[in-house]
């Protein structure tokens, strides 16, 4: 009914903006009116997993270079 679906790029950018706390009010409203909650939950879980994996990788590289 005049409700457009959000593309994967918009969901990704909204998830990243929300994670860093810089999302605009206009984008937040768009997310709540056009976005599917399950899509944002999946994007949030995926972002969290990637974030944790990157942190683990960074720690391993730093420890390896420090000779630990």
PDB file of N, H, CA, C and O in Angstrom:
ATOM      1  N   UNK A   1       0.831  -1.199   0.000  1.00  0.00           N
ATOM      2  CA  UNK A   1       0.000   0.000   0.000  1.00  0.00           C
ATOM      3  C   UNK A   1       0.863   1.245   0.000  1.00  0.00           C
ATOM      4  O   UNK A   1       0.761   2.018   0.952  1.00  0.00           O
ATOM      5  N   UNK A   2       1.682   1.494  -0.963  1.00  0.00           N
ATOM      6  H   UNK A   2       1.765   0.866  -1.737  1.00  0.00           H
ATOM      7  CA  UNK A   2       2.529   2.663  -0.970  1.00  0.00           C
ATOM      8  C   UNK A   2       3.726   2.540  -0.041  1.00  0.00           C
ATOM      9  O   UNK A   2       4.448   3.509   0.197  1.00  0.00           O
ATOM     10  N   UNK A   3       3.923   1.355   0.471  1.00  0.00           N
ATOM     11  H   UNK A   3       3.337   0.568   0.277  1.00  0.00           H
ATOM     12  CA  UNK A   3       5.032   1.132   1.393  1.00  0.00           C
ATOM     13  C   UNK A   3       6.160   0.466   0.621  1.00  0.00           C
ATOM     14  O   UNK A   3       6.055  -0.697   0.231  1.00  0.00           O
ATOM     15  N   UNK A   4       7.238   1.207   0.404  1.00  0.00           N
ATOM     16  H   UNK A   4       7.324   2.151   0.721  1.00  0.00           H
ATOM     17  CA  UNK A   4       8.363   0.669  -0.348  1.00  0.00           C
ATOM     18  C   UNK A   4       9.229  -0.198   0.552  1.00  0.00           C
ATOM     19  O   UNK A   4       9.345   0.045   1.753  1.00  0.00           O
ATOM     20  N   UNK A   5       9.831  -1.210  -0.050  1.00  0.00           N
ATOM     21  H   UNK A   5       9.736  -1.408  -1.026  1.00  0.00           H
ATOM     22  CA  UNK A   5      10.765  -2.047   0.696  1.00  0.00           C
ATOM     23  C   UNK A   5      12.148  -1.421   0.640  1.00  0.00           C
ATOM     24  O   UNK A   5      12.528  -0.802  -0.355  1.00  0.00           O
ATOM     25  N   UNK A   6      12.880  -1.589   1.706  1.00  0.00           N
ATOM     26  H   UNK A   6      12.572  -2.091   2.514  1.00  0.00           H
ATOM     27  CA  UNK A   6      14.240  -1.072   1.749  1.00  0.00           C
ATOM     28  C   UNK A   6      15.171  -2.063   1.066  1.00  0.00           C
ATOM     29  O   UNK A   6      14.992  -3.276   1.178  1.00  0.00           O
ATOM     30  N   UNK A   7      16.160  -1.539   0.361  1.00  0.00           N
ATOM     31  H   UNK A   7      16.305  -0.554   0.270  1.00  0.00           H
ATOM     32  CA  UNK A   7      17.164  -2.381  -0.261  1.00  0.00           C
ATOM     33  C   UNK A   7      18.210  -2.815   0.754  1.00  0.00           C
ATOM     34  O   UNK A   7      18.292  -2.261   1.851  1.00  0.00           O
ATOM     35  N   UNK A   8      19.006  -3.806   0.383  1.00  0.00           N
ATOM     36  H   UNK A   8      18.940  -4.256  -0.508  1.00  0.00           H
ATOM     37  CA  UNK A   8      20.010  -4.324   1.308  1.00  0.00           C
ATOM     38  C   UNK A   8      21.042  -3.269   1.653  1.00  0.00           C
ATOM     39  O   UNK A   8      21.566  -3.255   2.767  1.00  0.00           O
ATOM     40  N   UNK A   9      21.347  -2.371   0.697  1.00  0.00           N
ATOM     41  H   UNK A   9      20.921  -2.382  -0.208  1.00  0.00           H
ATOM     42  CA  UNK A   9      22.328  -1.310   0.961  1.00  0.00           C
ATOM     43  C   UNK A   9      21.801  -0.345   2.025  1.00  0.00           C
ATOM     44  O   UNK A   9      22.550   0.067   2.911  1.00  0.00           O
ATOM     45  N   UNK A  10      20.533   0.015   1.945  1.00  0.00           N
ATOM     46  H   UNK A  10      19.925  -0.319   1.225  1.00  0.00           H
ATOM     47  CA  UNK A  10      19.934   0.906   2.942  1.00  0.00           C
ATOM     48  C   UNK A  10      19.917   0.252   4.318  1.00  0.00           C
ATOM     49  O   UNK A  10      20.176   0.913   5.323  1.00  0.00           O
ATOM     50  N   UNK A  11      19.618  -1.032   4.366  1.00  0.00           N
ATOM     51  H   UNK A  11      19.408  -1.569   3.549  1.00  0.00           H
ATOM     52  CA  UNK A  11      19.613  -1.747   5.649  1.00  0.00           C
ATOM     53  C   UNK A  11      21.026  -1.788   6.221  1.00  0.00           C
ATOM     54  O   UNK A  11      21.215  -1.562   7.416  1.00  0.00           O
ATOM     55  N   UNK A  12      22.017  -2.073   5.382  1.00  0.00           N
ATOM     56  H   UNK A  12      21.863  -2.256   4.411  1.00  0.00           H
ATOM     57  CA  UNK A  12      23.406  -2.108   5.829  1.00  0.00           C
ATOM     58  C   UNK A  12      23.846  -0.748   6.370  1.00  0.00           C
ATOM     59  O   UNK A  12      24.447  -0.667   7.441  1.00  0.00           O
ATOM     60  N   UNK A  13      23.547   0.309   5.633  1.00  0.00           N
ATOM     61  H   UNK A  13      23.059   0.243   4.763  1.00  0.00           H
ATOM     62  CA  UNK A  13      23.956   1.647   6.069  1.00  0.00           C
ATOM     63  C   UNK A  13      23.226   2.065   7.344  1.00  0.00           C
ATOM     64  O   UNK A  13      23.822   2.700   8.214  1.00  0.00           O
ATOM     65  N   UNK A  14      21.962   1.722   7.463  1.00  0.00           N
ATOM     66  H   UNK A  14      21.478   1.205   6.757  1.00  0.00           H
ATOM     67  CA  UNK A  14      21.213   2.039   8.679  1.00  0.00           C
ATOM     68  C   UNK A  14      21.765   1.271   9.873  1.00  0.00           C
ATOM     69  O   UNK A  14      21.850   1.809  10.977  1.00  0.00           O
ATOM     70  N   UNK A  15      22.139   0.013   9.653  1.00  0.00           N
ATOM     71  H   UNK A  15      22.069  -0.424   8.756  1.00  0.00           H
ATOM     72  CA  UNK A  15      22.708  -0.795  10.729  1.00  0.00           C
ATOM     73  C   UNK A  15      24.041  -0.217  11.190  1.00  0.00           C
ATOM     74  O   UNK A  15      24.292  -0.114  12.390  1.00  0.00           O
ATOM     75  N   UNK A  16      24.892   0.158  10.246  1.00  0.00           N
ATOM     76  H   UNK A  16      24.688   0.075   9.270  1.00  0.00           H
ATOM     77  CA  UNK A  16      26.180   0.754  10.604  1.00  0.00           C
ATOM     78  C   UNK A  16      26.003   2.088  11.314  1.00  0.00           C
ATOM     79  O   UNK A  16      26.678   2.362  12.307  1.00  0.00           O
ATOM     80  N   UNK A  17      25.098   2.916  10.808  1.00  0.00           N
ATOM     81  H   UNK A  17      24.550   2.694  10.002  1.00  0.00           H
ATOM     82  CA  UNK A  17      24.858   4.217  11.443  1.00  0.00           C
ATOM     83  C   UNK A  17      24.314   4.047  12.856  1.00  0.00           C
ATOM     84  O   UNK A  17      24.718   4.768  13.768  1.00  0.00           O
ATOM     85  N   UNK A  18      23.414   3.110  13.038  1.00  0.00           N
ATOM     86  H   UNK A  18      23.086   2.524  12.297  1.00  0.00           H
ATOM     87  CA  UNK A  18      22.859   2.864  14.369  1.00  0.00           C
ATOM     88  C   UNK A  18      23.924   2.312  15.310  1.00  0.00           C
ATOM     89  O   UNK A  18      23.942   2.655  16.492  1.00  0.00           O
ATOM     90  N   UNK A  19      24.804   1.466  14.801  1.00  0.00           N
ATOM     91  H   UNK A  19      24.789   1.188  13.841  1.00  0.00           H
ATOM     92  CA  UNK A  19      25.860   0.888  15.636  1.00  0.00           C
ATOM     93  C   UNK A  19      26.810   1.960  16.150  1.00  0.00           C
ATOM     94  O   UNK A  19      27.309   1.870  17.272  1.00  0.00           O
ATOM     95  N   UNK A  20      27.057   2.969  15.330  1.00  0.00           N
ATOM     96  H   UNK A  20      26.652   3.042  14.419  1.00  0.00           H
ATOM     97  CA  UNK A  20      27.965   4.038  15.733  1.00  0.00           C
ATOM     98  C   UNK A  20      27.237   5.232  16.332  1.00  0.00           C
ATOM     99  O   UNK A  20      27.875   6.198  16.752  1.00  0.00           O
ATOM    100  N   UNK A  21      25.906   5.180  16.378  1.00  0.00           N
ATOM    101  H   UNK A  21      25.388   4.396  16.037  1.00  0.00           H
ATOM    102  CA  UNK A  21      25.127   6.233  17.022  1.00  0.00           C
ATOM    103  C   UNK A  21      25.022   7.520  16.239  1.00  0.00           C
ATOM    104  O   UNK A  21      24.877   8.590  16.830  1.00  0.00           O
ATOM    105  N   UNK A  22      25.091   7.442  14.923  1.00  0.00           N
ATOM    106  H   UNK A  22      25.209   6.573  14.443  1.00  0.00           H
ATOM    107  CA  UNK A  22      25.050   8.655  14.108  1.00  0.00           C
ATOM    108  C   UNK A  22      23.882   8.673  13.126  1.00  0.00           C
ATOM    109  O   UNK A  22      23.915   9.406  12.138  1.00  0.00           O
ATOM    110  N   UNK A  23      22.871   7.888  13.386  1.00  0.00           N
ATOM    111  H   UNK A  23      22.844   7.292  14.189  1.00  0.00           H
ATOM    112  CA  UNK A  23      21.739   7.808  12.472  1.00  0.00           C
ATOM    113  C   UNK A  23      20.852   9.047  12.600  1.00  0.00           C
ATOM    114  O   UNK A  23      20.590   9.521  13.705  1.00  0.00           O
ATOM    115  N   UNK A  24      20.398   9.559  11.472  1.00  0.00           N
ATOM    116  H   UNK A  24      20.611   9.173  10.574  1.00  0.00           H
ATOM    117  CA  UNK A  24      19.535  10.741  11.486  1.00  0.00           C
ATOM    118  C   UNK A  24      18.111  10.349  11.859  1.00  0.00           C
ATOM    119  O   UNK A  24      17.717   9.188  11.744  1.00  0.00           O
ATOM    120  N   UNK A  25      17.359  11.329  12.302  1.00  0.00           N
ATOM    121  H   UNK A  25      17.680  12.272  12.396  1.00  0.00           H
ATOM    122  CA  UNK A  25      15.957  11.099  12.658  1.00  0.00           C
ATOM    123  C   UNK A  25      15.160  10.655  11.432  1.00  0.00           C
ATOM    124  O   UNK A  25      14.283   9.796  11.529  1.00  0.00           O
ATOM    125  N   UNK A  26      15.472  11.245  10.285  1.00  0.00           N
ATOM    126  H   UNK A  26      16.184  11.943  10.207  1.00  0.00           H
ATOM    127  CA  UNK A  26      14.776  10.879   9.043  1.00  0.00           C
ATOM    128  C   UNK A  26      15.036   9.406   8.689  1.00  0.00           C
ATOM    129  O   UNK A  26      14.116   8.688   8.297  1.00  0.00           O
ATOM    130  N   UNK A  27      16.277   8.965   8.829  1.00  0.00           N
ATOM    131  H   UNK A  27      17.025   9.547   9.148  1.00  0.00           H
ATOM    132  CA  UNK A  27      16.600   7.565   8.530  1.00  0.00           C
ATOM    133  C   UNK A  27      15.936   6.628   9.536  1.00  0.00           C
ATOM    134  O   UNK A  27      15.461   5.554   9.166  1.00  0.00           O
ATOM    135  N   UNK A  28      15.902   7.029  10.792  1.00  0.00           N
ATOM    136  H   UNK A  28      16.288   7.901  11.092  1.00  0.00           H
ATOM    137  CA  UNK A  28      15.259   6.195  11.816  1.00  0.00           C
ATOM    138  C   UNK A  28      13.774   6.024  11.517  1.00  0.00           C
ATOM    139  O   UNK A  28      13.234   4.924  11.636  1.00  0.00           O
ATOM    140  N   UNK A  29      13.121   7.111  11.131  1.00  0.00           N
ATOM    141  H   UNK A  29      13.560   8.004  11.035  1.00  0.00           H
ATOM    142  CA  UNK A  29      11.690   7.027  10.776  1.00  0.00           C
ATOM    143  C   UNK A  29      11.472   6.118   9.573  1.00  0.00           C
ATOM    144  O   UNK A  29      10.547   5.307   9.551  1.00  0.00           O
ATOM    145  N   UNK A  30      12.342   6.267   8.568  1.00  0.00           N
ATOM    146  H   UNK A  30      13.094   6.926   8.586  1.00  0.00           H
ATOM    147  CA  UNK A  30      12.238   5.417   7.375  1.00  0.00           C
ATOM    148  C   UNK A  30      12.390   3.948   7.757  1.00  0.00           C
ATOM    149  O   UNK A  30      11.658   3.092   7.261  1.00  0.00           O
ATOM    150  N   UNK A  31      13.345   3.660   8.644  1.00  0.00           N
ATOM    151  H   UNK A  31      13.940   4.356   9.047  1.00  0.00           H
ATOM    152  CA  UNK A  31      13.576   2.278   9.062  1.00  0.00           C
ATOM    153  C   UNK A  31      12.344   1.688   9.731  1.00  0.00           C
ATOM    154  O   UNK A  31      11.995   0.534   9.484  1.00  0.00           O
ATOM    155  N   UNK A  32      11.683   2.474  10.578  1.00  0.00           N
ATOM    156  H   UNK A  32      11.966   3.412  10.779  1.00  0.00           H
ATOM    157  CA  UNK A  32      10.524   1.957  11.305  1.00  0.00           C
ATOM    158  C   UNK A  32       9.279   1.859  10.430  1.00  0.00           C
ATOM    159  O   UNK A  32       8.379   1.072  10.726  1.00  0.00           O
ATOM    160  N   UNK A  33       9.215   2.642   9.364  1.00  0.00           N
ATOM    161  H   UNK A  33       9.946   3.281   9.123  1.00  0.00           H
ATOM    162  CA  UNK A  33       8.029   2.586   8.510  1.00  0.00           C
ATOM    163  C   UNK A  33       8.203   1.645   7.319  1.00  0.00           C
ATOM    164  O   UNK A  33       7.232   1.032   6.877  1.00  0.00           O
ATOM    165  N   UNK A  34       9.417   1.522   6.797  1.00  0.00           N
ATOM    166  H   UNK A  34      10.206   2.020   7.156  1.00  0.00           H
ATOM    167  CA  UNK A  34       9.627   0.728   5.588  1.00  0.00           C
ATOM    168  C   UNK A  34      10.386  -0.569   5.822  1.00  0.00           C
ATOM    169  O   UNK A  34      10.294  -1.493   5.014  1.00  0.00           O
ATOM    170  N   UNK A  35      11.123  -0.648   6.902  1.00  0.00           N
ATOM    171  H   UNK A  35      11.197   0.103   7.558  1.00  0.00           H
ATOM    172  CA  UNK A  35      11.991  -1.807   7.111  1.00  0.00           C
ATOM    173  C   UNK A  35      11.306  -2.949   7.827  1.00  0.00           C
ATOM    174  O   UNK A  35      10.380  -2.756   8.614  1.00  0.00           O
ATOM    175  N   UNK A  36      11.783  -4.135   7.535  1.00  0.00           N
ATOM    176  H   UNK A  36      12.536  -4.292   6.896  1.00  0.00           H
ATOM    177  CA  UNK A  36      11.303  -5.339   8.214  1.00  0.00           C
ATOM    178  C   UNK A  36      12.143  -5.546   9.471  1.00  0.00           C
ATOM    179  O   UNK A  36      13.370  -5.482   9.405  1.00  0.00           O
ATOM    180  N   UNK A  37      11.504  -5.792  10.610  1.00  0.00           N
ATOM    181  H   UNK A  37      10.507  -5.844  10.664  1.00  0.00           H
ATOM    182  CA  UNK A  37      12.284  -5.999  11.837  1.00  0.00           C
ATOM    183  C   UNK A  37      13.265  -7.169  11.718  1.00  0.00           C
ATOM    184  O   UNK A  37      14.382  -7.096  12.230  1.00  0.00           O
ATOM    185  N   UNK A  38      12.852  -8.242  11.044  1.00  0.00           N
ATOM    186  H   UNK A  38      11.945  -8.301  10.627  1.00  0.00           H
ATOM    187  CA  UNK A  38      13.722  -9.410  10.919  1.00  0.00           C
ATOM    188  C   UNK A  38      14.960  -9.109  10.092  1.00  0.00           C
ATOM    189  O   UNK A  38      16.029  -9.666  10.344  1.00  0.00           O
ATOM    190  N   UNK A  39      14.821  -8.233   9.108  1.00  0.00           N
ATOM    191  H   UNK A  39      13.953  -7.781   8.904  1.00  0.00           H
ATOM    192  CA  UNK A  39      15.969  -7.855   8.295  1.00  0.00           C
ATOM    193  C   UNK A  39      16.988  -7.085   9.129  1.00  0.00           C
ATOM    194  O   UNK A  39      18.194  -7.288   8.994  1.00  0.00           O
ATOM    195  N   UNK A  40      16.492  -6.201   9.989  1.00  0.00           N
ATOM    196  H   UNK A  40      15.512  -6.036  10.099  1.00  0.00           H
ATOM    197  CA  UNK A  40      17.394  -5.432  10.846  1.00  0.00           C
ATOM    198  C   UNK A  40      18.011  -6.308  11.937  1.00  0.00           C
ATOM    199  O   UNK A  40      19.170  -6.116  12.304  1.00  0.00           O
ATOM    200  N   UNK A  41      17.252  -7.258  12.449  1.00  0.00           N
ATOM    201  H   UNK A  41      16.310  -7.414  12.151  1.00  0.00           H
ATOM    202  CA  UNK A  41      17.801  -8.185  13.446  1.00  0.00           C
ATOM    203  C   UNK A  41      18.923  -9.010  12.816  1.00  0.00           C
ATOM    204  O   UNK A  41      19.987  -9.176  13.412  1.00  0.00           O
ATOM    205  N   UNK A  42      18.683  -9.521  11.616  1.00  0.00           N
ATOM    206  H   UNK A  42      17.819  -9.386  11.132  1.00  0.00           H
ATOM    207  CA  UNK A  42      19.705 -10.308  10.922  1.00  0.00           C
ATOM    208  C   UNK A  42      20.938  -9.458  10.625  1.00  0.00           C
ATOM    209  O   UNK A  42      22.066  -9.919  10.798  1.00  0.00           O
ATOM    210  N   UNK A  43      20.728  -8.223  10.181  1.00  0.00           N
ATOM    211  H   UNK A  43      19.811  -7.849  10.041  1.00  0.00           H
ATOM    212  CA  UNK A  43      21.856  -7.338   9.891  1.00  0.00           C
ATOM    213  C   UNK A  43      22.625  -7.006  11.166  1.00  0.00           C
ATOM    214  O   UNK A  43      23.854  -6.939  11.145  1.00  0.00           O
ATOM    215  N   UNK A  44      21.922  -6.800  12.262  1.00  0.00           N
ATOM    216  H   UNK A  44      20.924  -6.855  12.279  1.00  0.00           H
ATOM    217  CA  UNK A  44      22.580  -6.507  13.534  1.00  0.00           C
ATOM    218  C   UNK A  44      23.397  -7.680  14.045  1.00  0.00           C
ATOM    219  O   UNK A  44      24.510  -7.498  14.538  1.00  0.00           O
ATOM    220  N   UNK A  45      22.849  -8.885  13.931  1.00  0.00           N
ATOM    221  H   UNK A  45      21.945  -9.034  13.531  1.00  0.00           H
ATOM    222  CA  UNK A  45      23.581 -10.084  14.357  1.00  0.00           C
ATOM    223  C   UNK A  45      24.811 -10.287  13.473  1.00  0.00           C
ATOM    224  O   UNK A  45      25.894 -10.590  13.974  1.00  0.00           O
ATOM    225  N   UNK A  46      24.646 -10.120  12.166  1.00  0.00           N
ATOM    226  H   UNK A  46      23.767  -9.874  11.759  1.00  0.00           H
ATOM    227  CA  UNK A  46      25.773 -10.275  11.247  1.00  0.00           C
ATOM    228  C   UNK A  46      26.853  -9.235  11.537  1.00  0.00           C
ATOM    229  O   UNK A  46      28.040  -9.563  11.552  1.00  0.00           O
ATOM    230  N   UNK A  47      26.452  -7.991  11.767  1.00  0.00           N
ATOM    231  H   UNK A  47      25.488  -7.725  11.755  1.00  0.00           H
ATOM    232  CA  UNK A  47      27.420  -6.938  12.085  1.00  0.00           C
ATOM    233  C   UNK A  47      28.173  -7.278  13.367  1.00  0.00           C
ATOM    234  O   UNK A  47      29.391  -7.117  13.437  1.00  0.00           O
ATOM    235  N   UNK A  48      27.453  -7.745  14.374  1.00  0.00           N
ATOM    236  H   UNK A  48      26.463  -7.876  14.318  1.00  0.00           H
ATOM    237  CA  UNK A  48      28.078  -8.086  15.653  1.00  0.00           C
ATOM    238  C   UNK A  48      29.092  -9.215  15.488  1.00  0.00           C
ATOM    239  O   UNK A  48      30.188  -9.153  16.044  1.00  0.00           O
ATOM    240  N   UNK A  49      28.733 -10.237  14.732  1.00  0.00           N
ATOM    241  H   UNK A  49      27.843 -10.288  14.280  1.00  0.00           H
ATOM    242  CA  UNK A  49      29.654 -11.355  14.504  1.00  0.00           C
ATOM    243  C   UNK A  49      30.907 -10.907  13.755  1.00  0.00           C
ATOM    244  O   UNK A  49      32.020 -11.286  14.120  1.00  0.00           O
ATOM    245  N   UNK A  50      30.727 -10.107  12.719  1.00  0.00           N
ATOM    246  H   UNK A  50      29.823  -9.800  12.422  1.00  0.00           H
ATOM    247  CA  UNK A  50      31.880  -9.609  11.962  1.00  0.00           C
ATOM    248  C   UNK A  50      32.749  -8.720  12.846  1.00  0.00           C
ATOM    249  O   UNK A  50      33.976  -8.804  12.790  1.00  0.00           O
ATOM    250  N   UNK A  51      32.135  -7.879  13.651  1.00  0.00           N
ATOM    251  H   UNK A  51      31.138  -7.810  13.697  1.00  0.00           H
ATOM    252  CA  UNK A  51      32.864  -6.991  14.552  1.00  0.00           C
ATOM    253  C   UNK A  51      33.712  -7.802  15.536  1.00  0.00           C
ATOM    254  O   UNK A  51      34.882  -7.488  15.755  1.00  0.00           O
ATOM    255  N   UNK A  52      33.128  -8.835  16.123  1.00  0.00           N
ATOM    256  H   UNK A  52      32.177  -9.090  15.946  1.00  0.00           H
ATOM    257  CA  UNK A  52      33.861  -9.677  17.073  1.00  0.00           C
ATOM    258  C   UNK A  52      35.008 -10.409  16.374  1.00  0.00           C
ATOM    259  O   UNK A  52      36.113 -10.486  16.912  1.00  0.00           O
ATOM    260  N   UNK A  53      34.755 -10.939  15.189  1.00  0.00           N
ATOM    261  H   UNK A  53      33.858 -10.875  14.752  1.00  0.00           H
ATOM    262  CA  UNK A  53      35.810 -11.635  14.451  1.00  0.00           C
ATOM    263  C   UNK A  53      36.965 -10.704  14.096  1.00  0.00           C
ATOM    264  O   UNK A  53      38.127 -11.104  14.169  1.00  0.00           O
ATOM    265  N   UNK A  54      36.658  -9.475  13.716  1.00  0.00           N
ATOM    266  H   UNK A  54      35.714  -9.151  13.656  1.00  0.00           H
ATOM    267  CA  UNK A  54      37.706  -8.498  13.405  1.00  0.00           C
ATOM    268  C   UNK A  54      38.515  -8.178  14.660  1.00  0.00           C
ATOM    269  O   UNK A  54      39.742  -8.094  14.597  1.00  0.00           O
ATOM    270  N   UNK A  55      37.846  -7.999  15.790  1.00  0.00           N
ATOM    271  H   UNK A  55      36.850  -8.067  15.841  1.00  0.00           H
ATOM    272  CA  UNK A  55      38.566  -7.732  17.039  1.00  0.00           C
ATOM    273  C   UNK A  55      39.478  -8.896  17.417  1.00  0.00           C
ATOM    274  O   UNK A  55      40.619  -8.679  17.826  1.00  0.00           O
ATOM    275  N   UNK A  56      38.991 -10.115  17.285  1.00  0.00           N
ATOM    276  H   UNK A  56      38.065 -10.291  16.953  1.00  0.00           H
ATOM    277  CA  UNK A  56      39.811 -11.292  17.594  1.00  0.00           C
ATOM    278  C   UNK A  56      41.022 -11.345  16.671  1.00  0.00           C
ATOM    279  O   UNK A  56      42.133 -11.630  17.119  1.00  0.00           O
ATOM    280  N   UNK A  57      40.816 -11.077  15.400  1.00  0.00           N
ATOM    281  H   UNK A  57      39.914 -10.846  15.036  1.00  0.00           H
ATOM    282  CA  UNK A  57      41.919 -11.077  14.441  1.00  0.00           C
ATOM    283  C   UNK A  57      42.950 -10.014  14.789  1.00  0.00           C
ATOM    284  O   UNK A  57      44.151 -10.282  14.743  1.00  0.00           O
ATOM    285  N   UNK A  58      42.505  -8.821  15.133  1.00  0.00           N
ATOM    286  H   UNK A  58      41.530  -8.603  15.171  1.00  0.00           H
ATOM    287  CA  UNK A  58      43.428  -7.743  15.507  1.00  0.00           C
ATOM    288  C   UNK A  58      44.236  -8.133  16.740  1.00  0.00           C
ATOM    289  O   UNK A  58      45.450  -7.930  16.776  1.00  0.00           O
ATOM    290  N   UNK A  59      43.579  -8.686  17.740  1.00  0.00           N
ATOM    291  H   UNK A  59      42.593  -8.852  17.711  1.00  0.00           H
ATOM    292  CA  UNK A  59      44.283  -9.102  18.962  1.00  0.00           C
ATOM    293  C   UNK A  59      45.317 -10.176  18.645  1.00  0.00           C
ATOM    294  O   UNK A  59      46.434 -10.127  19.160  1.00  0.00           O
ATOM    295  N   UNK A  60      44.962 -11.138  17.813  1.00  0.00           N
ATOM    296  H   UNK A  60      44.054 -11.178  17.396  1.00  0.00           H
ATOM    297  CA  UNK A  60      45.916 -12.195  17.452  1.00  0.00           C
ATOM    298  C   UNK A  60      47.125 -11.632  16.719  1.00  0.00           C
ATOM    299  O   UNK A  60      48.255 -12.045  16.983  1.00  0.00           O
ATOM    300  N   UNK A  61      46.904 -10.697  15.807  1.00  0.00           N
ATOM    301  H   UNK A  61      45.987 -10.362  15.593  1.00  0.00           H
ATOM    302  CA  UNK A  61      48.012 -10.096  15.061  1.00  0.00           C
ATOM    303  C   UNK A  61      48.913  -9.305  16.003  1.00  0.00           C
ATOM    304  O   UNK A  61      50.137  -9.401  15.914  1.00  0.00           O
ATOM    305  N   UNK A  62      48.322  -8.532  16.896  1.00  0.00           N
ATOM    306  H   UNK A  62      47.328  -8.455  16.968  1.00  0.00           H
ATOM    307  CA  UNK A  62      49.113  -7.738  17.838  1.00  0.00           C
ATOM    308  C   UNK A  62      49.911  -8.647  18.768  1.00  0.00           C
ATOM    309  O   UNK A  62      51.093  -8.401  19.005  1.00  0.00           O
ATOM    310  N   UNK A  63      49.284  -9.683  19.290  1.00  0.00           N
ATOM    311  H   UNK A  63      48.324  -9.883  19.097  1.00  0.00           H
ATOM    312  CA  UNK A  63      49.998 -10.602  20.177  1.00  0.00           C
ATOM    313  C   UNK A  63      51.111 -11.346  19.443  1.00  0.00           C
ATOM    314  O   UNK A  63      52.184 -11.569  20.005  1.00  0.00           O
ATOM    315  N   UNK A  64      50.864 -11.725  18.204  1.00  0.00           N
ATOM    316  H   UNK A  64      49.993 -11.544  17.748  1.00  0.00           H
ATOM    317  CA  UNK A  64      51.891 -12.418  17.427  1.00  0.00           C
ATOM    318  C   UNK A  64      53.074 -11.496  17.139  1.00  0.00           C
ATOM    319  O   UNK A  64      54.224 -11.934  17.170  1.00  0.00           O
ATOM    320  N   UNK A  65      52.798 -10.236  16.861  1.00  0.00           N
ATOM    321  H   UNK A  65      51.864  -9.881  16.835  1.00  0.00           H
ATOM    322  CA  UNK A  65      53.889  -9.303  16.569  1.00  0.00           C
ATOM    323  C   UNK A  65      54.639  -8.900  17.835  1.00  0.00           C
ATOM    324  O   UNK A  65      55.784  -8.454  17.760  1.00  0.00           O
ATOM    325  N   UNK A  66      54.004  -9.053  19.001  1.00  0.00           N
ATOM    326  H   UNK A  66      53.074  -9.415  19.062  1.00  0.00           H
ATOM    327  CA  UNK A  66      54.658  -8.732  20.267  1.00  0.00           C
ATOM    328  C   UNK A  66      55.452  -9.927  20.793  1.00  0.00           C
ATOM    329  O   UNK A  66      56.165  -9.810  21.790  1.00  0.00           O
ATOM    330  N   UNK A  67      55.331 -11.054  20.137  1.00  0.00           N
ATOM    331  H   UNK A  67      54.751 -11.149  19.327  1.00  0.00           H
ATOM    332  CA  UNK A  67      56.067 -12.239  20.541  1.00  0.00           C
ATOM    333  C   UNK A  67      55.434 -13.001  21.682  1.00  0.00           C
ATOM    334  O   UNK A  67      56.105 -13.789  22.349  1.00  0.00           O
ATOM    335  N   UNK A  68      54.157 -12.782  21.918  1.00  0.00           N
ATOM    336  H   UNK A  68      53.611 -12.142  21.376  1.00  0.00           H
ATOM    337  CA  UNK A  68      53.493 -13.470  23.038  1.00  0.00           C
ATOM    338  C   UNK A  68      53.009 -14.834  22.637  1.00  0.00           C
ATOM    339  O   UNK A  68      52.429 -15.548  23.455  1.00  0.00           O
TER     340      UNK A  68
END
